[in-house]
Amino acid sequence: MSSTLNTGDGSSVGASVLVAVGRFLVSLFVPVMTFLVLWGGFLFLRDSGASQLVITLVAIVWGVGGVAALYWTAYWLVIHLPIHIQPKLEPYLFVGPALVALAWFLTIPVLRSGWLSFFDNDSTQFIGWDNFRFVFTNRSMVVAWRNNVIWLVVGTAVSVVFGFIIAIVADKSKWERIAKAAIFMPMAISMVGAGIIWRFVYAMDPNIGLLNAIVTTLGGHPQNWLILRPWNTFFLIAVFVWGQTGFAMIVLSAAIKGVPGELLEAAEMDGAGEFTQVTRIVLPYIKSTIITVSTAIIIATLKTFDVVFAMTQGLDGTEVLASQQYKQMFRYFNYGRGAAIAVIILLAVIPVVVYNVVQYKKRGDI
């Protein structure tokens, strides 16, 4: 009797397994068909001789619709799995594509750059640390290092100080919203666009260049500011500060508004002036926010490229690490040296990022 029951139980379990496998195989039909349709769209975009308008429309539908279709079919596949497996796979279903994209566009290029940095210009011969010796000893690279340090110190300090001062002043003004909108507006402009705008400001012709127009009005002579060493680097940093001050102002202003009013009222009752309130209460209270804003701007200065390349292309002593990387890779076609510079920039940014993450964890933000 027990053997009969065991046989019956075994057959029912086997039947349920077959049903589950059958459902899973049937559910594969939808993802497979989706993949075939997307592959057909890719072949059409690659090989079609259709008009540019048709190809553009197909690319939009194929790209946006394809991502939605992939998510939908993957979810379709998961919900047809056994119940005890579904909760384990669903988180990876939605996070997985982002992780794959991050690995494909970030992790793999970083590893590949690190590998190429030990090879010669055409990546065929292993040359060890020669490319890194070039990074630290070549004359142009020494200039780039010097300028990056100036960018880091001056660009960060001026942006944060101006942002803080404007946040304090605007917070007490009835025109606060208008003033903040005007200061923040350059953030909406790309750094390339900002560089082009400021090329007109620095133009030598007084009829075009605002700065030379002011100089000649005051009785001076027009200057070609962008080739005036070493001050041209500071003129470029001014463009960066113009763009970053708005960011610093907005973040610091939000932090300042979070300072308890009771503290400021108590300090005022004790006879503390506005300067004392700012230095003894406001600054210590928003210290973590100042550090966060500073580290964000430091990362931007370490990676700075667009302002330099749009305005001077790194000529006349304005080279930075990123402009040298671009030139080595895409102008001189020395992929080993370009990869080595990229690795150095990455290594310079990592400690700042790690510090930010540690500070976020201490505050409980992550």
Sine and cosine of phi, psi and omega as CSV:
sin_phi,cos_phi,sin_psi,cos_psi,sin_omega,cos_omega
0.00,0.00,-0.68,0.73,0.00,-1.00
-0.91,0.41,-0.61,0.79,0.03,-1.00
-0.90,0.44,-0.56,0.83,0.04,-1.00
-0.91,0.40,-0.68,0.73,0.01,-1.00
-0.90,0.44,-0.66,0.75,0.01,-1.00
-0.88,0.47,-0.64,0.77,0.02,-1.00
-0.90,0.44,-0.66,0.75,0.01,-1.00
-0.90,0.43,-0.67,0.74,0.01,-1.00
-0.90,0.43,-0.66,0.75,0.00,-1.00
-0.90,0.44,-0.66,0.75,-0.01,-1.00
-0.92,0.38,-0.59,0.81,0.01,-1.00
-0.93,0.36,-0.64,0.77,0.05,-1.00
-0.90,0.43,-0.68,0.73,0.02,-1.00
-0.89,0.46,-0.62,0.78,0.01,-1.00
-0.91,0.41,-0.67,0.74,0.01,-1.00
-0.90,0.43,-0.60,0.80,0.04,-1.00
-0.90,0.43,-0.69,0.73,0.02,-1.00
-0.89,0.46,-0.64,0.76,0.03,-1.00
-0.89,0.45,-0.69,0.72,0.00,-1.00
-0.89,0.45,-0.70,0.72,0.02,-1.00
-0.89,0.45,-0.65,0.76,0.01,-1.00
-0.89,0.46,-0.68,0.73,0.03,-1.00
-0.89,0.46,-0.66,0.75,-0.01,-1.00
-0.90,0.44,-0.68,0.73,-0.01,-1.00
-0.92,0.40,-0.62,0.78,0.03,-1.00
-0.91,0.41,-0.64,0.77,-0.02,-1.00
-0.92,0.39,-0.37,0.93,0.05,-1.00
-0.92,0.40,-0.35,0.94,-0.05,-1.00
-0.87,0.49,-0.67,0.74,-0.04,-1.00
-0.91,0.42,-0.77,0.64,0.04,-1.00
-0.87,0.49,-0.63,0.78,0.00,-1.00
-0.90,0.44,-0.70,0.71,0.02,-1.00
-0.91,0.42,-0.63,0.78,0.05,-1.00
-0.88,0.48,-0.70,0.72,0.01,-1.00
-0.88,0.48,-0.67,0.74,-0.01,-1.00
-0.90,0.44,-0.65,0.76,0.02,-1.00
-0.91,0.42,-0.70,0.72,0.01,-1.00
-0.91,0.42,-0.62,0.79,0.04,-1.00
-0.90,0.43,-0.63,0.77,0.07,-1.00
-0.88,0.47,-0.64,0.77,0.06,-1.00
-0.90,0.44,-0.62,0.78,0.04,-1.00
-0.89,0.45,-0.70,0.72,0.02,-1.00
-0.90,0.44,-0.62,0.79,0.03,-1.00
-0.89,0.46,-0.72,0.69,0.00,-1.00
-0.91,0.42,-0.55,0.83,-0.05,-1.00
-0.98,0.20,-0.63,0.78,-0.18,-0.98
-0.93,-0.38,-0.17,0.99,-0.12,-0.99
-0.95,0.33,0.55,-0.83,0.09,-1.00
-0.97,-0.23,0.35,0.94,-0.02,-1.00
-0.93,0.38,0.17,-0.98,-0.01,-1.00
-0.91,0.41,0.33,-0.95,-0.04,-1.00
-0.89,0.46,-0.58,0.81,0.01,-1.00
-0.90,0.44,-0.71,0.70,0.00,-1.00
-0.89,0.45,-0.70,0.72,-0.01,-1.00
-0.90,0.45,-0.63,0.78,0.02,-1.00
-0.90,0.44,-0.71,0.70,0.01,-1.00
-0.90,0.44,-0.68,0.73,0.03,-1.00
-0.90,0.45,-0.63,0.77,0.01,-1.00
-0.89,0.45,-0.65,0.76,0.02,-1.00
-0.90,0.43,-0.76,0.65,-0.01,-1.00
-0.90,0.44,-0.68,0.73,-0.03,-1.00
-0.91,0.41,-0.66,0.75,-0.04,-1.00
-0.94,0.34,-0.84,0.55,-0.06,-1.00
-0.93,0.36,-0.75,0.66,0.01,-1.00
-0.91,0.42,-0.55,0.84,-0.01,-1.00
-0.91,0.41,-0.67,0.74,0.04,-1.00
-0.89,0.45,-0.70,0.71,0.03,-1.00
-0.89,0.46,-0.65,0.76,0.00,-1.00
-0.91,0.40,-0.61,0.79,0.02,-1.00
-0.90,0.43,-0.69,0.72,0.04,-1.00
-0.89,0.45,-0.69,0.73,-0.06,-1.00
-0.91,0.41,-0.69,0.73,0.00,-1.00
-0.94,0.35,-0.57,0.82,0.05,-1.00
-0.91,0.42,-0.65,0.76,0.06,-1.00
-0.91,0.41,-0.64,0.77,0.06,-1.00
-0.84,0.55,-0.67,0.74,-0.02,-1.00
-0.93,0.38,-0.65,0.76,-0.05,-1.00
-0.92,0.38,-0.68,0.74,-0.06,-1.00
-0.94,0.34,-0.20,0.98,0.07,-1.00
-1.00,-0.07,0.05,1.00,0.09,-1.00
-0.99,0.11,0.26,-0.97,0.06,-1.00
-0.82,0.57,0.49,-0.87,-0.12,-0.99
-0.85,0.53,-0.63,0.78,-0.09,-1.00
-0.96,0.27,-0.19,0.98,0.01,-1.00
-1.00,-0.10,-0.51,0.86,-0.10,-0.99
-0.82,0.58,-0.76,0.65,-0.03,-1.00
-0.88,0.47,-0.45,0.89,-0.01,-1.00
-0.97,0.24,-0.45,0.89,-0.06,-1.00
-0.99,-0.10,-0.43,0.90,-0.10,-1.00
-0.86,0.51,-0.68,0.73,0.03,-1.00
-0.87,0.50,-0.65,0.76,-0.02,-1.00
-0.94,0.33,-0.41,0.91,0.02,-1.00
-0.88,0.47,-0.65,0.76,-0.07,-1.00
-1.00,-0.04,-0.50,0.87,0.01,-1.00
-1.00,0.05,-0.49,0.87,-0.08,-1.00
-0.80,0.60,-0.78,0.62,-0.01,-1.00
-0.85,0.52,-0.62,0.79,0.04,-1.00
-0.91,0.42,-0.64,0.77,0.03,-1.00
-0.91,0.41,-0.64,0.77,0.03,-1.00
-0.90,0.44,-0.71,0.70,0.02,-1.00
-0.89,0.46,-0.65,0.76,0.03,-1.00
-0.89,0.46,-0.68,0.74,0.01,-1.00
-0.92,0.40,-0.66,0.75,-0.08,-1.00
-0.94,0.34,-0.67,0.74,-0.10,-0.99
-0.99,-0.12,-0.17,0.99,-0.03,-1.00
-0.82,-0.58,-0.86,0.51,-0.12,-0.99
-0.91,0.42,-0.76,0.65,-0.03,-1.00
-0.89,0.45,-0.72,0.70,0.06,-1.00
-0.87,0.50,-0.60,0.80,0.02,-1.00
-0.90,0.45,-0.73,0.68,0.01,-1.00
-0.89,0.45,-0.65,0.76,-0.01,-1.00
-0.92,0.39,-0.63,0.78,0.04,-1.00
-0.89,0.45,-0.67,0.74,0.05,-1.00
-0.88,0.48,-0.62,0.78,0.03,-1.00
-0.92,0.38,-0.72,0.70,-0.05,-1.00
-0.93,0.38,-0.40,0.92,-0.05,-1.00
-0.92,0.40,-0.22,0.97,0.02,-1.00
-0.98,-0.19,0.19,0.98,-0.02,-1.00
-0.88,-0.48,0.17,-0.98,-0.04,-1.00
-0.97,0.23,-0.21,-0.98,-0.14,-0.99
-0.88,0.47,-0.57,0.82,-0.01,-1.00
-0.96,-0.27,0.28,0.96,0.11,-0.99
0.88,0.48,0.55,0.83,0.00,-1.00
-0.94,-0.35,-0.38,0.93,-0.08,-1.00
-0.80,-0.60,0.77,-0.63,0.02,-1.00
-0.96,0.29,0.82,-0.58,-0.05,-1.00
-0.83,-0.56,0.18,0.98,0.07,-1.00
0.92,0.39,-0.77,-0.63,-0.13,-0.99
-1.00,-0.05,0.22,0.98,-0.07,-1.00
-0.86,0.50,-0.64,0.77,-0.01,-1.00
-0.91,0.42,-0.58,0.81,0.01,-1.00
-0.96,0.28,-0.52,0.85,0.12,-0.99
-0.89,0.46,-0.65,0.76,0.05,-1.00
-0.87,0.50,-0.67,0.74,-0.05,-1.00
-0.87,0.50,-0.57,0.82,-0.10,-0.99
-0.98,-0.21,-0.12,0.99,-0.07,-1.00
-0.84,-0.54,-0.42,0.91,-0.02,-1.00
-0.89,0.46,0.61,-0.79,-0.07,-1.00
-0.87,0.50,-0.71,0.70,0.01,-1.00
-0.90,0.44,-0.58,0.81,0.01,-1.00
-0.94,0.33,-0.57,0.82,0.06,-1.00
-0.89,0.46,-0.67,0.74,0.07,-1.00
-0.88,0.48,-0.67,0.75,0.01,-1.00
-0.90,0.44,-0.67,0.75,0.04,-1.00
-0.88,0.47,-0.71,0.70,0.00,-1.00
-0.86,0.51,-0.73,0.69,-0.02,-1.00
-0.91,0.42,-0.61,0.79,0.02,-1.00
-0.90,0.44,-0.61,0.80,0.06,-1.00
-0.91,0.42,-0.67,0.75,0.04,-1.00
-0.89,0.46,-0.71,0.70,0.06,-1.00
-0.84,0.54,-0.72,0.70,-0.07,-1.00
-0.89,0.46,-0.73,0.68,-0.08,-1.00
-0.97,0.24,-0.83,0.56,-0.09,-1.00
-0.95,0.31,-0.74,0.68,-0.03,-1.00
-0.87,0.49,-0.70,0.72,-0.01,-1.00
-0.93,0.36,-0.76,0.65,-0.07,-1.00
-0.88,0.48,-0.74,0.68,-0.05,-1.00
-0.92,0.39,-0.66,0.75,0.01,-1.00
-0.88,0.47,-0.71,0.70,-0.02,-1.00
-0.93,0.36,-0.69,0.72,-0.02,-1.00
-0.90,0.44,-0.74,0.67,0.03,-1.00
-0.88,0.48,-0.69,0.73,0.01,-1.00
-0.87,0.50,-0.66,0.75,0.00,-1.00
-0.93,0.38,-0.72,0.70,-0.01,-1.00
-0.88,0.47,-0.71,0.70,-0.02,-1.00
-0.91,0.42,-0.62,0.79,0.02,-1.00
-0.89,0.46,-0.66,0.75,0.02,-1.00
-0.91,0.41,-0.74,0.68,-0.05,-1.00
-0.92,0.39,-0.71,0.70,-0.04,-1.00
-0.91,0.42,-0.52,0.85,-0.02,-1.00
-0.90,0.44,-0.40,0.92,-0.02,-1.00
-0.98,-0.21,0.12,0.99,-0.06,-1.00
-0.97,-0.26,0.53,-0.85,0.05,-1.00
-0.97,0.24,-0.24,0.97,0.05,-1.00
-0.99,-0.15,0.48,0.88,-0.12,-0.99
-0.81,0.58,-0.77,0.64,-0.08,-1.00
-0.89,0.45,-0.69,0.72,-0.02,-1.00
-0.91,0.41,-0.69,0.73,-0.02,-1.00
-0.90,0.44,-0.71,0.71,-0.01,-1.00
-0.92,0.40,-0.62,0.78,0.03,-1.00
-0.89,0.45,-0.65,0.76,0.00,-1.00
-0.92,0.39,-0.65,0.76,-0.01,-1.00
-0.95,0.32,-0.57,0.82,-0.05,-1.00
-0.98,0.18,-0.33,0.94,-0.10,-1.00
-0.81,0.59,-0.64,0.76,0.02,-1.00
-0.85,0.52,-0.38,0.93,0.04,-1.00
-0.90,0.44,-0.40,0.92,0.00,-1.00
-0.98,0.18,-0.15,0.99,-0.01,-1.00
-0.98,-0.19,0.71,-0.70,0.06,-1.00
-0.91,0.42,0.41,-0.91,-0.01,-1.00
-0.91,0.42,-0.49,0.87,0.09,-1.00
-0.91,0.41,-0.72,0.69,0.05,-1.00
-0.88,0.48,-0.66,0.75,0.04,-1.00
-0.89,0.45,-0.63,0.77,0.03,-1.00
-0.88,0.47,-0.67,0.74,0.01,-1.00
-0.91,0.41,-0.66,0.75,0.03,-1.00
-0.87,0.49,-0.71,0.70,-0.06,-1.00
-0.97,0.24,-0.30,0.95,0.15,-0.99
-0.89,0.46,-0.58,0.81,0.07,-1.00
-0.94,0.35,-0.62,0.78,0.02,-1.00
-0.88,0.47,-0.63,0.78,-0.04,-1.00
-1.00,-0.01,0.04,1.00,-0.05,-1.00
-0.84,0.54,0.58,-0.81,-0.08,-1.00
-0.95,0.31,-0.53,0.85,0.01,-1.00
-0.94,0.35,0.88,-0.47,-0.02,-1.00
-0.87,0.49,-0.38,0.93,0.02,-1.00
-0.96,0.27,-0.26,0.97,0.00,-1.00
-0.91,-0.42,-0.75,0.66,-0.08,-1.00
-0.98,0.19,0.87,-0.49,-0.03,-1.00
-0.89,0.45,-0.67,0.74,-0.05,-1.00
-0.90,0.43,-0.68,0.73,0.03,-1.00
-0.94,0.33,-0.48,0.88,0.08,-1.00
-0.90,0.44,-0.65,0.76,0.03,-1.00
-0.92,0.38,-0.68,0.74,-0.02,-1.00
-0.88,0.47,-0.73,0.68,-0.03,-1.00
-0.93,0.36,-0.52,0.85,0.06,-1.00
-0.90,0.43,-0.56,0.83,0.01,-1.00
-1.00,0.09,0.05,1.00,0.07,-1.00
0.99,-0.13,0.10,1.00,0.00,-1.00
-1.00,0.02,-0.06,-1.00,0.01,-1.00
-0.95,-0.32,0.62,-0.79,0.00,-1.00
-0.89,0.45,0.57,-0.82,-0.02,-1.00
-0.83,-0.56,0.49,-0.87,0.16,-0.99
-1.00,0.00,1.00,0.04,-0.20,-0.98
-0.88,0.48,-0.52,0.85,-0.12,-0.99
-0.98,0.19,-0.13,0.99,0.10,-1.00
-0.89,-0.45,0.19,0.98,-0.05,-1.00
-1.00,0.03,1.00,-0.05,-0.04,-1.00
-0.98,0.22,0.50,-0.87,-0.19,0.98
-1.00,0.04,0.15,0.99,-0.12,-0.99
-0.94,0.33,-0.33,0.94,-0.02,-1.00
-0.88,0.47,-0.52,0.85,0.07,-1.00
-0.89,0.46,-0.64,0.77,0.01,-1.00
-0.94,0.33,-0.52,0.85,0.08,-1.00
-0.92,0.40,-0.58,0.82,0.07,-1.00
-0.94,0.34,-0.64,0.77,0.03,-1.00
-0.89,0.47,-0.54,0.84,0.03,-1.00
-0.87,0.50,-0.60,0.80,0.04,-1.00
-0.91,0.41,-0.68,0.73,0.04,-1.00
-0.88,0.47,-0.70,0.71,0.02,-1.00
-0.89,0.47,-0.66,0.75,0.04,-1.00
-0.83,0.56,-0.60,0.80,-0.01,-1.00
-0.99,0.12,-0.55,0.84,-0.12,-0.99
-1.00,-0.02,-0.33,0.94,-0.03,-1.00
-0.87,0.50,-0.62,0.79,0.02,-1.00
-0.88,0.47,-0.66,0.75,0.05,-1.00
-0.88,0.48,-0.75,0.66,0.00,-1.00
-0.88,0.47,-0.65,0.76,-0.03,-1.00
-0.89,0.46,-0.73,0.69,-0.07,-1.00
-0.89,0.45,-0.73,0.68,-0.04,-1.00
-0.92,0.39,-0.70,0.71,-0.02,-1.00
-0.93,0.36,-0.56,0.83,0.04,-1.00
-0.89,0.45,-0.67,0.75,0.05,-1.00
-0.89,0.46,-0.62,0.78,0.02,-1.00
-0.93,0.37,-0.64,0.77,0.00,-1.00
-0.89,0.45,-0.63,0.77,0.02,-1.00
-0.91,0.41,-0.31,0.95,0.02,-1.00
-1.00,0.07,-0.07,1.00,0.05,-1.00
-0.94,0.34,0.81,-0.59,-0.03,-1.00
-0.84,0.54,0.76,-0.64,0.01,-1.00
-0.90,0.43,-0.47,0.88,0.00,-1.00
-0.88,0.48,-0.61,0.79,0.01,-1.00
-0.90,0.44,-0.70,0.71,-0.02,-1.00
-0.92,0.38,-0.63,0.78,0.02,-1.00
-0.91,0.41,-0.65,0.76,0.02,-1.00
-0.90,0.43,-0.67,0.75,0.02,-1.00
-0.90,0.44,-0.64,0.77,0.01,-1.00
-0.91,0.41,-0.63,0.78,0.03,-1.00
-0.91,0.40,-0.48,0.88,0.03,-1.00
-0.99,0.12,0.03,1.00,0.08,-1.00
1.00,-0.07,0.19,0.98,0.00,-1.00
-0.97,0.23,0.74,-0.67,0.06,-1.00
-0.98,0.22,0.04,-1.00,-0.04,-1.00
-0.90,0.44,-0.64,0.77,0.00,-1.00
-0.89,0.45,-0.67,0.74,0.03,-1.00
-0.91,0.42,-0.64,0.77,0.02,-1.00
-0.89,0.46,-0.65,0.76,-0.02,-1.00
-0.92,0.38,-0.72,0.69,-0.10,-0.99
-0.98,0.21,-0.54,0.84,-0.08,-1.00
-0.99,-0.10,-0.36,0.93,-0.08,-1.00
-0.87,-0.49,-0.83,0.55,-0.12,-0.99
-0.91,0.42,-0.78,0.63,-0.04,-1.00
-0.86,0.51,-0.76,0.65,0.04,-1.00
-0.88,0.47,-0.56,0.83,-0.06,-1.00
-0.94,0.35,-0.57,0.82,-0.05,-1.00
-0.97,-0.25,0.36,0.93,-0.05,-1.00
-0.83,0.56,-0.70,0.71,-0.03,-1.00
-0.90,0.43,-0.59,0.81,0.03,-1.00
-0.93,0.36,-0.64,0.77,0.05,-1.00
-0.87,0.49,-0.67,0.74,0.02,-1.00
-0.89,0.45,-0.67,0.74,0.00,-1.00
-0.89,0.46,-0.72,0.69,0.02,-1.00
-0.89,0.45,-0.67,0.74,-0.02,-1.00
-0.89,0.46,-0.70,0.72,-0.01,-1.00
-0.91,0.40,-0.60,0.80,0.05,-1.00
-0.89,0.45,-0.67,0.75,0.01,-1.00
-0.95,0.31,-0.57,0.82,0.07,-1.00
-0.85,0.52,-0.70,0.72,0.03,-1.00
-0.87,0.49,-0.65,0.76,0.02,-1.00
-0.90,0.44,-0.63,0.78,0.00,-1.00
-0.94,0.35,-0.60,0.80,0.01,-1.00
-0.91,0.41,-0.50,0.87,-0.03,-1.00
-0.99,-0.14,0.05,1.00,-0.14,-0.99
-0.84,0.54,0.72,-0.70,-0.03,-1.00
-0.50,-0.87,-0.74,0.67,-0.19,-0.98
-0.89,0.46,-0.68,0.74,0.01,-1.00
-0.89,0.45,-0.72,0.69,-0.03,-1.00
-0.88,0.47,-0.73,0.68,-0.09,-1.00
-0.96,0.30,-0.55,0.83,0.00,-1.00
-0.95,0.32,-0.48,0.88,-0.11,-0.99
-0.98,-0.19,-0.65,0.76,-0.08,-1.00
-0.75,-0.66,-0.17,0.99,-0.10,-1.00
0.83,0.55,0.45,0.89,0.04,-1.00
0.98,0.18,0.13,0.99,-0.02,-1.00
-0.99,0.16,0.23,-0.97,0.09,-1.00
0.84,0.54,0.67,0.75,0.11,-0.99
0.97,0.23,0.39,0.92,-0.01,-1.00
-0.95,-0.31,0.22,0.97,-0.02,-1.00
-0.85,0.53,0.59,-0.81,0.20,-0.98
-0.78,-0.63,0.13,-0.99,-0.09,-1.00
-0.86,0.51,-0.70,0.72,-0.07,-1.00
-0.92,0.39,-0.60,0.80,0.03,-1.00
-0.93,0.36,-0.58,0.82,0.08,-1.00
-0.92,0.40,-0.62,0.78,0.05,-1.00
-0.88,0.48,-0.71,0.70,0.01,-1.00
-0.87,0.50,-0.72,0.70,-0.04,-1.00
-0.91,0.42,-0.68,0.74,-0.02,-1.00
-0.89,0.45,-0.61,0.79,-0.09,-1.00
-1.00,0.08,-0.68,0.74,-0.20,-0.98
-0.93,-0.37,-0.13,0.99,0.07,-1.00
-0.92,-0.39,-0.67,0.74,0.02,-1.00
-0.99,-0.15,-0.14,0.99,0.03,-1.00
0.82,0.58,0.63,0.78,0.11,-0.99
-0.96,-0.26,1.00,0.03,-0.13,-0.99
-0.93,0.37,-0.49,0.87,0.02,-1.00
-0.91,0.42,-0.74,0.67,0.01,-1.00
-0.92,0.40,-0.66,0.75,0.04,-1.00
-0.87,0.49,-0.67,0.74,0.02,-1.00
-0.91,0.42,-0.61,0.79,0.01,-1.00
-0.90,0.44,-0.67,0.74,0.03,-1.00
-0.90,0.43,-0.65,0.76,0.03,-1.00
-0.88,0.48,-0.66,0.75,0.02,-1.00
-0.90,0.45,-0.67,0.74,0.00,-1.00
-0.89,0.46,-0.69,0.72,0.04,-1.00
-0.87,0.49,-0.68,0.73,0.02,-1.00
-0.88,0.48,-0.71,0.71,-0.01,-1.00
-0.90,0.43,-0.51,0.86,0.03,-1.00
-0.96,0.30,-0.53,0.85,-0.05,-1.00
-0.99,0.16,-0.54,0.84,-0.11,-0.99
-0.82,0.57,-0.74,0.67,0.00,-1.00
-0.86,0.51,-0.59,0.81,0.01,-1.00
-0.91,0.40,-0.68,0.73,0.02,-1.00
-0.90,0.43,-0.70,0.71,0.00,-1.00
-0.88,0.48,-0.67,0.74,0.02,-1.00
-0.87,0.49,-0.68,0.73,0.03,-1.00
-0.87,0.49,-0.70,0.71,-0.01,-1.00
-0.89,0.47,-0.67,0.74,0.02,-1.00
-0.88,0.47,-0.68,0.74,0.01,-1.00
-0.91,0.43,-0.65,0.76,0.05,-1.00
-0.87,0.49,-0.67,0.75,0.01,-1.00
-0.91,0.41,-0.62,0.78,0.02,-1.00
-0.90,0.45,-0.60,0.80,0.00,-1.00
-0.99,0.12,-0.11,0.99,0.01,-1.00
0.99,0.17,0.28,0.96,0.01,-1.00
-0.96,0.27,-0.44,0.90,0.04,-1.00
-0.73,-0.68,0.00,0.00,0.00,0.00
